[in-house]
Amino acid sequence: MQFVTINLSKSTFLILLSVLLHTQIAAQNLNTKQQDSLYLSRPFAEKVQQIKKSIAKAFVNYKGNHLSLFGALSFNKQLVNDKGINAPVNYMYDEVNENAFKTGYTGGLRIDGIYKDQHLYSISAAINKINTGNYYLNKYSLSPFVDDYTHFKADNNFTTLTIALHYKKLLPLNDMVKYKFYAVAGPSIDYKISRINSDNLVNGAGNRVMISGDLGAEFDNNDYYTIYAHYKLGANLWKSTVPVQLNRFEIGMTIKAKDLF
Amino acid sequence: MMKNLYTLLIAVTIIMGLGACNKETATTQIEVMTKMLANKNWYLDYTIQGNSVKSYVGQTTYFVTYLKNGTTSDSDGLIGSYTVEMVNNKSQIHIQAKTTNGNAIEYVYDIISIGDKKMTISKADTSQSTPAIFYFTSN
């Protein structure tokens, strides 16, 4: 047994030594092409480095920047104004109209930081699964036969990608150290990434981009987690024959990524 | 940190690019109307011409079937094909059919309003000053 143990130690040492020697020899055995490439200029790579450095310089005042993950429940309702549609289509009003908030959900990443040591902000990117009630502002009829219809059937189930930028104001509530309350406000932009069906494309009604104004409150529990409630009022960014107003309430929670992983 | 921002920006750009499809085309309105019309039996409920109103509700009534493959047939034995068209900003159903005797017949309806369940179309009548308006319901 002792003989085996000694031999095992020697073998291990010899193996390690040979691996080390091989590595050293391999490193010295660069071919000409490899040796030349160490000295050649790489303009594209150097340009990218320059851009990165200049961006880093520009963002020198943005500090903190803690990455968090968040998830939220949302309550959504759309106001639909189909006045611009002149296609001779009808959708029964009672079948498409639903003057109620319906639930969806959202999840994403958020970066919280401070600008010039004074102004708190958050930038977030999220995917939203929106399920919405649609309230149609206009009702039409074709006497004596067709009563109460609309010219448009809005999408009530779609997915968007959101980017939001919020300014945060620490409120003078509680001790403001362990438990912090914030008021937040800022713009967000939604881009519909789900397919738009042909009913929503008639007469130029289709619109993928929505811009919203957000207002809300957040509660930070000693940096363990943040609970928030946001209200978002959105409208089409571009002109549409069917202007839509999207009202959303979000109730969610954020946790720092470093606490999770 | 900066790397996270770059990755986020690139991911957003790619996803927005991928979702940049679905624009209205010249045939979008025709597609929507054809979708509403096809694969249904349309039963005639009323006809109105001038001051004359005829009701067929509750009676054995005229009906017409439009199929997704572009063929049409009706309760009078006409069999043929149809297309939904836009002519001079008017939406129309153009029908080319043959009667039970094998005679070719062609006519055009102007679409006044079309939906999944209710359709109102009109047809000019050369013997009358006002067109006839037909009200259909699908089952």
HADDOCK unambig.tbl for C-alpha pairs under 7 A between the chains (distance, minus, plus):
assign (segid A and resid 88 and name CA) (segid B and resid 111 and name CA) 6.96 0.50 0.50
assign (segid A and resid 88 and name CA) (segid B and resid 112 and name CA) 5.95 0.50 0.50
assign (segid A and resid 88 and name CA) (segid B and resid 113 and name CA) 4.61 0.50 0.50
assign (segid A and resid 88 and name CA) (segid B and resid 114 and name CA) 6.22 0.50 0.50
assign (segid A and resid 89 and name CA) (segid B and resid 113 and name CA) 5.34 0.50 0.50
assign (segid A and resid 89 and name CA) (segid B and resid 114 and name CA) 4.79 0.50 0.50
assign (segid A and resid 89 and name CA) (segid B and resid 115 and name CA) 5.57 0.50 0.50
assign (segid A and resid 90 and name CA) (segid B and resid 113 and name CA) 6.33 0.50 0.50
assign (segid A and resid 90 and name CA) (segid B and resid 114 and name CA) 5.72 0.50 0.50
assign (segid A and resid 90 and name CA) (segid B and resid 115 and name CA) 4.69 0.50 0.50
assign (segid A and resid 91 and name CA) (segid B and resid 115 and name CA) 5.85 0.50 0.50
assign (segid A and resid 193 and name CA) (segid B and resid 19 and name CA) 4.97 0.50 0.50
assign (segid A and resid 196 and name CA) (segid B and resid 22 and name CA) 6.26 0.50 0.50
assign (segid A and resid 198 and name CA) (segid B and resid 28 and name CA) 6.35 0.50 0.50
assign (segid A and resid 198 and name CA) (segid B and resid 32 and name CA) 6.40 0.50 0.50
assign (segid A and resid 199 and name CA) (segid B and resid 32 and name CA) 6.13 0.50 0.50
assign (segid A and resid 201 and name CA) (segid B and resid 23 and name CA) 6.77 0.50 0.50
assign (segid A and resid 201 and name CA) (segid B and resid 24 and name CA) 5.19 0.50 0.50
assign (segid A and resid 202 and name CA) (segid B and resid 24 and name CA) 6.54 0.50 0.50
assign (segid A and resid 202 and name CA) (segid B and resid 28 and name CA) 6.16 0.50 0.50
assign (segid A and resid 202 and name CA) (segid B and resid 29 and name CA) 5.55 0.50 0.50
assign (segid A and resid 204 and name CA) (segid B and resid 24 and name CA) 6.34 0.50 0.50
